Amino acid sequence: MSSRALAVYDGSGIDGGLYTRVNGWAQSAPHWLDDVIKVWSAIGLGLFALFMLYAWWRARGADSAVMARVLASPVIVVVAYGINSVLKGMVEELRPCAQIKGSISLETCPAAGDWSFPSNHSVIAFAAAISLWFVSRRLGVVATVFAALMAASRVWVGVHYPHDVAVGALVGIVVALLLAPLAGRCGPLVDRMRSGALRPLLGPGTPPVVSRGYASAGARQY
Protein backbone atom coordinates (compact mmCIF):
# COMPACT_ATOMS: atom_id res chain seq x y z
CA MET A 1 0.00 0.00 0.00
CA SER A 2 1.16 3.49 -0.82
CA SER A 3 2.60 5.58 2.01
CA ARG A 4 0.36 8.38 0.73
CA ALA A 5 -2.79 6.37 1.26
CA LEU A 6 -5.28 7.50 3.87
CA ALA A 7 -6.46 5.25 6.66
CA VAL A 8 -9.56 3.77 5.05
CA TYR A 9 -8.59 0.34 3.75
CA ASP A 10 -11.24 -1.90 5.30
CA GLY A 11 -14.59 -0.19 4.75
CA SER A 12 -16.50 -2.93 6.53
CA GLY A 13 -16.20 -0.96 9.75
CA ILE A 14 -18.24 1.87 8.26
CA ASP A 15 -21.30 0.13 6.86
CA GLY A 16 -20.31 -3.49 6.37
CA GLY A 17 -23.49 -4.60 8.13
CA LEU A 18 -25.68 -2.77 5.64
CA TYR A 19 -23.64 -4.15 2.76
CA THR A 20 -24.06 -7.69 4.15
CA ARG A 21 -27.80 -7.20 4.44
CA VAL A 22 -28.12 -6.01 0.83
CA ASN A 23 -25.85 -8.82 -0.31
CA GLY A 24 -28.15 -11.29 1.43
CA TRP A 25 -31.14 -9.81 -0.40
CA ALA A 26 -29.28 -10.25 -3.68
CA GLN A 27 -28.44 -13.86 -2.90
CA SER A 28 -32.07 -14.71 -2.10
CA ALA A 29 -33.64 -12.66 -4.91
CA PRO A 30 -35.08 -14.29 -8.04
CA HIS A 31 -32.43 -15.00 -10.65
CA TRP A 32 -34.19 -12.83 -13.23
CA LEU A 33 -34.02 -9.81 -10.93
CA ASP A 34 -30.31 -10.33 -10.25
CA ASP A 35 -29.74 -10.70 -14.00
CA VAL A 36 -31.57 -7.46 -14.78
CA ILE A 37 -29.65 -5.53 -12.13
CA LYS A 38 -26.36 -7.09 -13.23
CA VAL A 39 -26.91 -6.03 -16.85
CA TRP A 40 -28.00 -2.53 -15.81
CA SER A 41 -24.96 -2.18 -13.55
CA ALA A 42 -22.63 -3.29 -16.35
CA ILE A 43 -23.91 -1.23 -19.28
CA GLY A 44 -26.28 1.33 -17.80
CA LEU A 45 -23.77 4.18 -17.99
CA GLY A 46 -24.38 4.21 -21.73
CA LEU A 47 -27.85 5.59 -21.01
CA PHE A 48 -26.32 8.80 -19.67
CA ALA A 49 -24.42 9.25 -22.93
CA LEU A 50 -27.77 8.92 -24.71
CA PHE A 51 -29.28 11.53 -22.37
CA MET A 52 -26.49 13.95 -23.30
CA LEU A 53 -26.94 13.23 -27.01
CA TYR A 54 -30.65 13.90 -26.68
CA ALA A 55 -29.92 17.15 -24.85
CA TRP A 56 -27.56 18.23 -27.65
CA TRP A 57 -30.16 17.41 -30.32
CA ARG A 58 -32.83 19.49 -28.61
CA ALA A 59 -30.44 22.31 -27.73
CA ARG A 60 -29.76 23.02 -31.40
CA GLY A 61 -32.86 25.18 -31.28
CA ALA A 62 -32.09 26.73 -27.89
CA ASP A 63 -30.04 29.78 -27.00
CA SER A 64 -26.27 29.57 -26.90
CA ALA A 65 -25.99 29.43 -23.10
CA VAL A 66 -28.04 26.23 -23.09
CA MET A 67 -25.92 24.70 -25.84
CA ALA A 68 -22.78 25.67 -23.93
CA ARG A 69 -24.02 23.77 -20.88
CA VAL A 70 -24.86 20.76 -23.05
CA LEU A 71 -21.39 20.73 -24.59
CA ALA A 72 -19.84 21.06 -21.15
CA SER A 73 -21.69 18.09 -19.66
CA PRO A 74 -19.31 15.36 -20.91
CA VAL A 75 -16.34 17.53 -19.90
CA ILE A 76 -17.79 17.82 -16.40
CA VAL A 77 -18.14 14.03 -16.27
CA VAL A 78 -14.47 13.61 -17.23
CA VAL A 79 -13.36 16.13 -14.60
CA ALA A 80 -15.43 14.42 -11.92
CA TYR A 81 -14.03 11.04 -12.94
CA GLY A 82 -10.49 12.41 -12.72
CA ILE A 83 -11.05 13.78 -9.23
CA ASN A 84 -12.60 10.48 -8.18
CA SER A 85 -9.60 8.57 -9.52
CA VAL A 86 -7.31 10.68 -7.35
CA LEU A 87 -9.44 9.86 -4.30
CA LYS A 88 -9.32 6.16 -5.15
CA GLY A 89 -5.53 6.26 -5.27
CA MET A 90 -5.35 8.09 -1.95
CA VAL A 91 -7.66 5.76 -0.04
CA GLU A 92 -6.97 2.33 -1.56
CA GLU A 93 -10.01 0.65 -0.04
CA LEU A 94 -10.46 -3.07 -0.67
CA ARG A 95 -13.64 -4.21 -2.38
CA PRO A 96 -16.26 -5.59 0.00
CA CYS A 97 -16.60 -8.76 -2.05
CA ALA A 98 -12.90 -9.40 -1.32
CA GLN A 99 -13.04 -8.22 2.29
CA ILE A 100 -16.23 -9.65 3.80
CA LYS A 101 -16.43 -13.42 4.21
CA GLY A 102 -19.55 -15.00 2.79
CA SER A 103 -20.33 -12.17 0.43
CA ILE A 104 -21.06 -12.98 -3.20
CA SER A 105 -20.70 -10.61 -6.13
CA LEU A 106 -22.89 -10.99 -9.20
CA GLU A 107 -19.99 -9.89 -11.38
CA THR A 108 -16.30 -10.72 -11.10
CA CYS A 109 -14.92 -9.15 -7.94
CA PRO A 110 -12.24 -6.61 -8.97
CA ALA A 111 -8.71 -7.47 -7.92
CA ALA A 112 -6.61 -5.44 -5.49
CA GLY A 113 -5.54 -2.24 -7.21
CA ASP A 114 -9.03 -1.63 -8.56
CA TRP A 115 -10.06 0.17 -5.41
CA SER A 116 -13.57 0.47 -4.08
CA PHE A 117 -13.84 4.02 -2.69
CA PRO A 118 -15.44 6.08 -4.18
CA SER A 119 -17.56 4.42 -6.89
CA ASN A 120 -16.67 5.45 -10.44
CA HIS A 121 -20.09 4.41 -11.72
CA SER A 122 -21.80 6.66 -9.18
CA VAL A 123 -19.63 9.70 -9.86
CA ILE A 124 -20.14 9.41 -13.63
CA ALA A 125 -23.89 8.91 -13.36
CA PHE A 126 -24.47 11.79 -10.93
CA ALA A 127 -22.09 14.19 -12.66
CA ALA A 128 -24.00 13.61 -15.90
CA ALA A 129 -27.42 13.85 -14.23
CA ILE A 130 -26.73 17.08 -12.33
CA SER A 131 -25.12 18.65 -15.40
CA LEU A 132 -28.34 17.96 -17.29
CA TRP A 133 -30.37 19.76 -14.61
CA PHE A 134 -28.80 22.97 -15.95
CA VAL A 135 -30.02 22.12 -19.44
CA SER A 136 -33.50 20.80 -18.70
CA ARG A 137 -35.05 20.25 -15.30
CA ARG A 138 -37.27 17.50 -16.71
CA LEU A 139 -34.34 15.63 -18.23
CA GLY A 140 -32.32 16.23 -15.08
CA VAL A 141 -35.00 14.60 -12.93
CA VAL A 142 -35.14 11.52 -15.15
CA ALA A 143 -31.35 11.23 -15.28
CA THR A 144 -31.07 11.62 -11.50
CA VAL A 145 -33.52 8.76 -10.93
CA PHE A 146 -31.41 6.52 -13.15
CA ALA A 147 -28.24 7.74 -11.42
CA ALA A 148 -29.67 6.61 -8.08
CA LEU A 149 -30.55 3.24 -9.61
CA MET A 150 -27.00 2.93 -10.92
CA ALA A 151 -25.51 3.67 -7.51
CA ALA A 152 -27.82 1.18 -5.80
CA SER A 153 -27.00 -1.49 -8.37
CA ARG A 154 -23.30 -1.32 -7.52
CA VAL A 155 -24.07 -2.32 -3.94
CA TRP A 156 -26.58 -4.96 -5.04
CA VAL A 157 -24.09 -6.70 -7.35
CA GLY A 158 -21.65 -6.80 -4.42
CA VAL A 159 -18.72 -4.70 -5.63
CA HIS A 160 -19.21 -1.57 -3.48
CA TYR A 161 -20.09 -0.57 0.05
CA PRO A 162 -22.99 1.89 0.44
CA HIS A 163 -20.54 4.63 1.48
CA ASP A 164 -18.60 4.09 -1.76
CA VAL A 165 -21.60 4.97 -3.90
CA ALA A 166 -22.75 7.76 -1.57
CA VAL A 167 -19.42 9.55 -1.73
CA GLY A 168 -19.15 8.89 -5.47
CA ALA A 169 -22.56 10.52 -5.92
CA LEU A 170 -21.45 13.47 -3.76
CA VAL A 171 -18.30 13.99 -5.84
CA GLY A 172 -20.32 13.98 -9.07
CA ILE A 173 -22.92 16.36 -7.66
CA VAL A 174 -20.40 18.86 -6.27
CA VAL A 175 -18.31 18.97 -9.43
CA ALA A 176 -21.39 19.45 -11.60
CA LEU A 177 -22.82 22.15 -9.33
CA LEU A 178 -19.53 24.05 -9.49
CA LEU A 179 -18.84 23.74 -13.22
CA ALA A 180 -22.21 23.63 -14.96
CA PRO A 181 -23.19 27.22 -14.08
CA LEU A 182 -19.81 28.44 -15.34
CA ALA A 183 -20.37 26.66 -18.65
CA GLY A 184 -23.36 28.89 -19.39
CA ARG A 185 -21.01 31.86 -19.54
CA CYS A 186 -19.49 30.39 -22.70
CA GLY A 187 -22.61 31.29 -24.67
CA PRO A 188 -20.76 34.00 -26.69
CA LEU A 189 -18.24 31.37 -27.79
CA VAL A 190 -21.08 29.13 -28.98
CA ASP A 191 -22.52 32.12 -30.86
CA ARG A 192 -19.26 32.45 -32.77
CA MET A 193 -19.13 28.71 -33.41
CA ARG A 194 -22.69 28.80 -34.73
CA SER A 195 -21.72 31.42 -37.27
CA GLY A 196 -19.02 29.17 -38.70
CA ALA A 197 -18.52 25.63 -39.96
CA LEU A 198 -20.02 24.07 -36.82
CA ARG A 199 -23.44 25.60 -37.42
CA PRO A 200 -24.89 22.30 -38.80
CA LEU A 201 -23.93 20.59 -35.52
CA LEU A 202 -24.87 23.38 -33.12
CA GLY A 203 -27.99 24.62 -34.87
CA PRO A 204 -29.16 28.18 -35.40
CA GLY A 205 -30.25 28.69 -31.81
CA THR A 206 -32.75 31.29 -30.64
CA PRO A 207 -32.44 34.63 -28.85
CA PRO A 208 -32.14 34.18 -25.04
CA VAL A 209 -35.68 35.26 -24.19
CA VAL A 210 -38.29 33.75 -21.92
CA SER A 211 -41.03 32.07 -23.91
CA ARG A 212 -43.33 29.09 -23.70
CA GLY A 213 -41.24 25.94 -23.32
CA TYR A 214 -38.25 27.73 -21.77
CA ALA A 215 -37.21 28.40 -18.21
CA SER A 216 -36.17 31.90 -17.19
CA ALA A 217 -32.52 30.87 -17.49
CA GLY A 218 -33.08 29.91 -21.11
CA ALA A 219 -33.20 26.13 -20.59
CA ARG A 220 -35.76 24.28 -22.69
CA GLN A 221 -38.08 22.08 -20.66
CA TYR A 222 -37.96 18.99 -22.86
C-alpha positions in Angstrom: 0.0 0.0 0.0 1.2 3.5 -0.8 2.6 5.6 2.0 0.4 8.4 0.7 -2.8 6.4 1.3 -5.3 7.5 3.9 -6.5 5.3 6.7 -9.6 3.8 5.1 -8.6 0.3 3.7 -11.2 -1.9 5.3 -14.6 -0.2 4.8 -16.5 -2.9 6.5 -16.2 -1.0 9.8 -18.2 1.9 8.3 -21.3 0.1 6.9 -20.3 -3.5 6.4 -23.5 -4.6 8.1 -25.7 -2.8 5.6 -23.6 -4.2 2.8 -24.1 -7.7 4.1 -27.8 -7.2 4.4 -28.1 -6.0 0.8 -25.9 -8.8 -0.3 -28.1 -11.3 1.4 -31.1 -9.8 -0.4 -29.3 -10.2 -3.7 -28.4 -13.9 -2.9 -32.1 -14.7 -2.1 -33.6 -12.7 -4.9 -35.1 -14.3 -8.0 -32.4 -15.0 -10.6 -34.2 -12.8 -13.2 -34.0 -9.8 -10.9 -30.3 -10.3 -10.3 -29.7 -10.7 -14.0 -31.6 -7.5 -14.8 -29.6 -5.5 -12.1 -26.4 -7.1 -13.2 -26.9 -6.0 -16.8 -28.0 -2.5 -15.8 -25.0 -2.2 -13.5 -22.6 -3.3 -16.3 -23.9 -1.2 -19.3 -26.3 1.3 -17.8 -23.8 4.2 -18.0 -24.4 4.2 -21.7 -27.8 5.6 -21.0 -26.3 8.8 -19.7 -24.4 9.3 -22.9 -27.8 8.9 -24.7 -29.3 11.5 -22.4 -26.5 13.9 -23.3 -26.9 13.2 -27.0 -30.7 13.9 -26.7 -29.9 17.2 -24.9 -27.6 18.2 -27.6 -30.2 17.4 -30.3 -32.8 19.5 -28.6 -30.4 22.3 -27.7 -29.8 23.0 -31.4 -32.9 25.2 -31.3 -32.1 26.7 -27.9 -30.0 29.8 -27.0 -26.3 29.6 -26.9 -26.0 29.4 -23.1 -28.0 26.2 -23.1 -25.9 24.7 -25.8 -22.8 25.7 -23.9 -24.0 23.8 -20.9 -24.9 20.8 -23.0 -21.4 20.7 -24.6 -19.8 21.1 -21.2 -21.7 18.1 -19.7 -19.3 15.4 -20.9 -16.3 17.5 -19.9 -17.8 17.8 -16.4 -18.1 14.0 -16.3 -14.5 13.6 -17.2 -13.4 16.1 -14.6 -15.4 14.4 -11.9 -14.0 11.0 -12.9 -10.5 12.4 -12.7 -11.0 13.8 -9.2 -12.6 10.5 -8.2 -9.6 8.6 -9.5 -7.3 10.7 -7.3 -9.4 9.9 -4.3 -9.3 6.2 -5.1 -5.5 6.3 -5.3 -5.3 8.1 -2.0 -7.7 5.8 0.0 -7.0 2.3 -1.6 -10.0 0.7 0.0 -10.5 -3.1 -0.7 -13.6 -4.2 -2.4 -16.3 -5.6 0.0 -16.6 -8.8 -2.1 -12.9 -9.4 -1.3 -13.0 -8.2 2.3 -16.2 -9.7 3.8 -16.4 -13.4 4.2 -19.5 -15.0 2.8 -20.3 -12.2 0.4 -21.1 -13.0 -3.2 -20.7 -10.6 -6.1 -22.9 -11.0 -9.2 -20.0 -9.9 -11.4 -16.3 -10.7 -11.1 -14.9 -9.1 -7.9 -12.2 -6.6 -9.0 -8.7 -7.5 -7.9 -6.6 -5.4 -5.5 -5.5 -2.2 -7.2 -9.0 -1.6 -8.6 -10.1 0.2 -5.4 -13.6 0.5 -4.1 -13.8 4.0 -2.7 -15.4 6.1 -4.2 -17.6 4.4 -6.9 -16.7 5.5 -10.4 -20.1 4.4 -11.7 -21.8 6.7 -9.2 -19.6 9.7 -9.9 -20.1 9.4 -13.6 -23.9 8.9 -13.4 -24.5 11.8 -10.9 -22.1 14.2 -12.7 -24.0 13.6 -15.9 -27.4 13.9 -14.2 -26.7 17.1 -12.3 -25.1 18.7 -15.4 -28.3 18.0 -17.3 -30.4 19.8 -14.6 -28.8 23.0 -15.9 -30.0 22.1 -19.4 -33.5 20.8 -18.7 -35.0 20.2 -15.3 -37.3 17.5 -16.7 -34.3 15.6 -18.2 -32.3 16.2 -15.1 -35.0 14.6 -12.9 -35.1 11.5 -15.2 -31.3 11.2 -15.3 -31.1 11.6 -11.5 -33.5 8.8 -10.9 -31.4 6.5 -13.1 -28.2 7.7 -11.4 -29.7 6.6 -8.1 -30.5 3.2 -9.6 -27.0 2.9 -10.9 -25.5 3.7 -7.5 -27.8 1.2 -5.8 -27.0 -1.5 -8.4 -23.3 -1.3 -7.5 -24.1 -2.3 -3.9 -26.6 -5.0 -5.0 -24.1 -6.7 -7.3 -21.7 -6.8 -4.4 -18.7 -4.7 -5.6 -19.2 -1.6 -3.5 -20.1 -0.6 0.1 -23.0 1.9 0.4 -20.5 4.6 1.5 -18.6 4.1 -1.8 -21.6 5.0 -3.9 -22.8 7.8 -1.6 -19.4 9.6 -1.7 -19.2 8.9 -5.5 -22.6 10.5 -5.9 -21.4 13.5 -3.8 -18.3 14.0 -5.8 -20.3 14.0 -9.1 -22.9 16.4 -7.7 -20.4 18.9 -6.3 -18.3 19.0 -9.4 -21.4 19.5 -11.6 -22.8 22.1 -9.3 -19.5 24.1 -9.5 -18.8 23.7 -13.2 -22.2 23.6 -15.0 -23.2 27.2 -14.1 -19.8 28.4 -15.3 -20.4 26.7 -18.6 -23.4 28.9 -19.4 -21.0 31.9 -19.5 -19.5 30.4 -22.7 -22.6 31.3 -24.7 -20.8 34.0 -26.7 -18.2 31.4 -27.8 -21.1 29.1 -29.0 -22.5 32.1 -30.9 -19.3 32.4 -32.8 -19.1 28.7 -33.4 -22.7 28.8 -34.7 -21.7 31.4 -37.3 -19.0 29.2 -38.7 -18.5 25.6 -40.0 -20.0 24.1 -36.8 -23.4 25.6 -37.4 -24.9 22.3 -38.8 -23.9 20.6 -35.5 -24.9 23.4 -33.1 -28.0 24.6 -34.9 -29.2 28.2 -35.4 -30.3 28.7 -31.8 -32.7 31.3 -30.6 -32.4 34.6 -28.9 -32.1 34.2 -25.0 -35.7 35.3 -24.2 -38.3 33.8 -21.9 -41.0 32.1 -23.9 -43.3 29.1 -23.7 -41.2 25.9 -23.3 -38.3 27.7 -21.8 -37.2 28.4 -18.2 -36.2 31.9 -17.2 -32.5 30.9 -17.5 -33.1 29.9 -21.1 -33.2 26.1 -20.6 -35.8 24.3 -22.7 -38.1 22.1 -20.7 -38.0 19.0 -22.9 
